[in-house]
Amino acid sequence: MKWFLMLVLLVTGVELCAGNEDLRALAERAVAGDASAVAQLREAGPAGLAVLVESHPQSAAIIDAVAKQKDASASRLYWYTDFEAAKVAARASGKPILSLRLLGNLDEEFSCANSRYFRTVLYANTEVSRVLREHFILHWKSVRPVPKITIDFGDGRTLERTITGNSIHYVLDSDGRVVDALPGLYGPKAFLKVLTAAEQQAKTGSDLRKFHAAQLQKSFVFDPEDIRLDASSRELMRAKVLPARAAGFLAASKTLVEDPMLRVVQAFEHSLVEDTRQNETVLHRRLHEWFVRGEVTDVEQLNERVYAELFLMPRSDPWLGLAPADAYTALPNDGLRK
């Protein structure tokens, strides 16, 4: 019997090695420009992404395409975009699902602001990334396109931004049933605290109303370390903002007396404290109340209510609150074009 088990393990190991060799060959073809190889790595799931990141960590665009996430070189996270496929993977692994709903698409630079912050604050964070990879099947779905604005200064300079929008993470059990929802942006360690409680509930399958009633009784406390960005997140921030901010800083001060990123990070972490407090103590509490009252059914119906009542972006408003009916703009047709 012992020899038989050793033989099985040996054969399995050979098959795994052979599979990795095949994935490495696909990775070589993918970075050489073979679109079909990129698609095959994508079909291989997290294993395909892992081999690609290990063998070609600088191939950011290819990594993003396989992961279906912008900045995946920093996160190394594989995201399903087919919910049924995510459920199949969850059942096979026994892991719960973390389903992100956002405006725009996670694999594009200009997704909504919250989801961009997720990519920096949460997904790039070393510990959060590890927990998400090891404990969850990841899925995202776009709720609607994200509004974008371009300001033309008339001298060749333009400023591009997204305006309005919000995102939410749903924790689902391996069959896709809603267990909890984390609205908006949290600091990394604060996010893990809330997420870990939801993960345990998803795995135990105990009384859902009791779980949320208990969460309502807890006093949410976090300290500065729960909010602070780690080195990986700061590195990603630096890659995105430093050239422009450094140029502006030098123009204003003539001499560089400090790292421009210090002010950027400090200001961002300050706003992150307020976001975390608001999202957990106000929005998440309302969600707990919905669960306790038995008003939560499936994730799609819950998401409609979240965007309508919590985020104030009902699907019925095509302008996402940006064109209030009682506002006078002094523009023909209020500047609206359909």
N, C-alpha and C positions, 0 to 999 in steps of 0.2 A: 504494500500500500504506500509506504514511504517513497519507494522508487517511482511509483506511478505519479505521485504528487510532484516529485522533483521533475519528472519528464514533462508534465503539464506546464509547470512553471517555466521550464526551459523553452518549450515550444512557444508559449505565450510571449516570453521575452523576445524570442527571435521575430515573432510576428510584429510586436510593437516596434522593434528596431527597424524592421523592414518598412513599416508604415511611416516612421519618422524619416527614413531615407527618401521615401516617395514624396513626403511633404517638403523636404529640403529641396528636392529637384523641382517641385512646383514653385517654391519660393524663388529659386534661381531664375526660372522662366518668367515669373511674375515681375521681378524687378528689372528684367530685360525688356519688358513691354508686352508680354503675352497676356492679353485680356482674359483668355480662357483659363489660364493658370490662376489668375486672381479669383475668378469665379469658383474654381475648384477648391482653392484654399478657403474661400468663404463657406462653401458647402461642407468642408471638413470640420467646421465649428471651432470651438475654442482651441482645439489641438492645432488646427491650421494656423490660427493667429499666433499661438505660442511659438511655433517653429519659425514663422516669419519674423517675429520680433527678436528672437534669439539670434537668427542668422543675419538679419539686415535691419538693425535697430534704427538706422538713419533714413530708411525708405518711408518717410512719413505718409506720403500720399497713398502708397500701396497698403500700408498698415491701416490707415483710415478706411480704405475701401473694403478691406477684409473684416474689420471690426464693426463697420457701420457707425463709427463715431469720430468726429473731428477731435484731434489731439490724442488719438489712441496710442501714440508712441509713449505718452506719459502715463496713460491709465492701464494699457494692456488689457482692456476689457472687451469682451465679445458680446454684441447685442443682437438678439433676434428681433426681426421686424414682422415676423409672422407669428401671431399669437398662438395658433394651434401648434406650430412647431415648438414654440417655447413650452407649451404644456406637455408635449411629448417628452422633451428633454427633462422637464421637471419631474415627471412621473418616473422616468428611467433612473434619475439620480437621487430621487427622494428629497430634492431641495425645493424650497419655496421660490416663488417668482417675484422679482422686483420689477414692476412695470412702470416706466416713466411716461407721462403724458405731457406734451409741450406744444408750443407754437413754433412752426417751422420744423426743420429736420435736424436731428442730432449729428448727422454726418456733414453738416454744412456750417461754415464759419458763422453765418448770420442766422442762427437760430435765436429764439427769444433770450433776453438777458439772463433770466434765471437759469436756463439750461446751459448757457455759456459759463456762468459762475459755477454750476455743478461740475463742469469739465475741469475747472481750475481748482476749486476748493475741495471737492469731494473725490471725483474720479482720479485725479492726479495724486491725491494724498496716498502715501505709501500704505498706511494701515487700512484706510477705507478701501482702496483698490484690492488689497489682499482679501479682506472680508467679502467683498462683492464677488470676487472670482471664486473663492472657495465655498461660500455658503449660499449663493443665489444663482438662479438662472435669470439673465437680464433681458429685458424686452423694452422697446420704446415704440410709441405711436404718436404721430402728429395729429393734434386736434384741429388745427386750421393753419393756413399760412401766417407767417409773422409779418406785421406791418413794418416797412422800412422807410427811412427818410434820407434823402441826400440834399445837403445844403451846398449850393454853388456860390462861392464867394466872388465869382466874376473875374478872377485873375489866374485861373487855372487850378486853384485849390478847391477841394471839396471835402465835406465832412459827412461820413456815412454812419448811421445809427439805426438800430431797431427801436421802435417805440411801443410801449405797453406790452402786455404778455405776462404769463405766469406758468409755472410748471409744478407738477406734483408726482411723488413716488407712491405707488400702491404696492403693498405687500400682499401677495396672494399665496394660498396654499398650492400644493403641487397639482391640484385639479382646477386651479384658476379662480377659486372662491376668495372674495375680499376678506382680509384679516384686519388691515389697518391702512392708513394713508398719511404720508408726511408731506404737508403742503409747503411749498416754497423752499427757501434756502436756509440751511442750518450750518453752524460751524462743524468741522469734521468730527470731533469727538462727541459733540452733542448729538450729531446725526447718528453716530454709532450706538449711543446709549438708547435712543428711541428705537432704532432699527433692530437692535438685539432683542429687546422685549417683544417686538412684533414677530421676529423670527421664531422665538421660543413658542409663542402662541400658535403660529402656523404649523409648527411641528407637533405640538401636543394635541391640537384640535380640541382643547377644552372649551367650556362655555364662553362664547364670544361676548355676550352681554356682560358677564361677570368680569371679564378681562378689561373691557372698556370702563366699566364702573370703577374698577380698582385704579385705573389710570387717572380717572377724574379726581380721585382722592389723594393722589400723590402731588407733592409740591416739587415742581420742576426747578432744580437748582443747577447752575453751571458756573464754572469759573473761567478765567482768561485762557487757561490751557485748553478748554473745550472748544475754543473759537480759533485759536492760533493756527496760522498756515504752516505747514511743514516745508522742508527744503525743496521737495519735488514740486509743490504748488508754487512756491516762490520762483523757482527756475522757469516754470511755464509762464508765469506773469512777466518775468523779465524778458523772455523771448518775444512777447507780444507788445509790451509797452515801452521798453527802454529806449529804442532809437528816437522815437518822437518826443518822449518826455525829457530825455537827456538833452536833445537839441534845444527845447524850450527853456530848460533850466539854465543851460549855458548862456543862452541869449539874454536871460534876465540877470544872471549873476556875474557874467564875464569869466568867473573862475569856478571850477567845480570843487566845492568845499565838502560835499557829502554825496553819498550814493543816492541818486534820484529815486531809487526804488524804496528807500526807507519811508519817504513821505507817502508814496503810493500804497505801500503795504499797511502802514499805520492807519491811513484814512479808510482803506477797504475793511480792515479788521474792526474798526470802530462801527462802520455800518453793518457789519456782519453780526455784531452783538445785538443790535436792534432788530435785525431780521429774525435771528434765532428766537429772541424773546417773543416777538409778535407772532411768529408762526406756530410756536409750541404752546404758548399760554392763551392765545386767542383762537386762531384758526383750528389748531389741532383739538382743542377742547370742544369746539362745536362739532367736529367730526366724531369725537368720543360720544357726545350726546346723541348724535344720529344713530350710532351703533347701539347704544343702550336702549333707545326707544324702538329698536327693531326696524328702522327706516332704511337700512342699507340692504340692497338686493345684489345685483351684479355690478361689476366694475364699470360698465358702460353707462348705466343709469346713474351710478354714483358720480361719475366724472361729469356728466351733464349738470348735475346739481352743484357740484363743486365750482365749476366755471361760472354758473349763473349766480349762485348765492354767496360763495366765499370770495371768488376772484372778480365778481361783478362784470363778467364777460359772456353774457348769454349768447348762445348760438343765434338767437333771433335778432341780435344787433350786428348787422354786417360791418359797422364802423367801429366796433369794439369800444364804444364810449367816447370816441375821438370827435364825433360830430353830434353833440347834444342838440336836441330839437329846439331848445329855448335860447340858443346862443346866436347872436348876430355877428356876422363876419364881414359885411360890406363887400362880399364877393358874389358874382353871379352864381346862382345855384349852390351858394355856400362853399364854392370851390370843390364840389363833389363831382366826380366823373365815374360813370358806370360802364 
